[in-house]
């Protein structure tokens, strides 16, 4: 019985860390996508006239940062 509980706990930790890694990688990809979107020609023209980066780039940065934070939390704050 003890072995089954330990196996279940290890499986939960591995799944939680895997989800964390996926969130972290997804967040980095969103940040990179936002960076490339902010340096696109249409976004640069919009920034020249309005003074602020495009809305899509801004939201990609925010979503990427949140996803990275969730991923780091999932990886390092796993239930022990």
N, C-alpha and C positions, 0 to 999 in steps of 0.2 A: 504494500500500500504506500509506503514511504517513497519508494522508487517511482511510482506512478505520479505522485504529487510533485516530486522533484522534476520529472520529465515534463509535466504540464507547465511548471513554473519556468523552466528553461525555454520551452517553446514560446511562451508568452513574451519573454524577454527578447528572444530572437525576432519575433514578429514586430514588436514595438521598435526595436532598433532598425529593422528593415524599413518600416514605415518612416522612421526618422531620416534615414539615408535618402529615401525617395523624395521626401519633402525638401531636404537640403539641396539635392541635385536639381529638383524642379525650381526651387527658389533662385539658385544660381543661374539657371537657364532663363528665367523670367527677367532677372537683372540684366543679363547680357542682351536679351531681346529688347529691353527698354533702352539700353545704351545705344544699340544700333538704330532703334526707332528715333531716338532723340538726335542722332546725327544724320538722319535722312534729309534729303533736299527739301521736302515740303515742311518738315519740322523746323529746319533752319530758317526758312523764309518766314514761317509763323513767328519764330522767336525774334527775328529782326523787327517785325511790325508790332508785336504785342509785348515783347520783353520777357515772355515766359515760355518754357518748353511746352511741347504738345501735351494734351491731356492723356493720350494713350501711353506715352512714355512715362508720365508721372505715375499713372496707375500700375504700370508694369513694375516700376521700382518699388512701389508700396507693397504690391502683392508678392514680389520676390523677397522683400525684407521680412514680411510676415511669415512666408513659407520657410525661409531659412531659420527664423527664430523658433518656429514650431519643430522643425527638424532637429535643431540643436537640443531643444528641450527633450524631445523624444529619445535622442541618443544618450544624453548625459544624465537625465533625471529619471531614468528607468527605475521602476519599482525594484527594490532589492530585497 
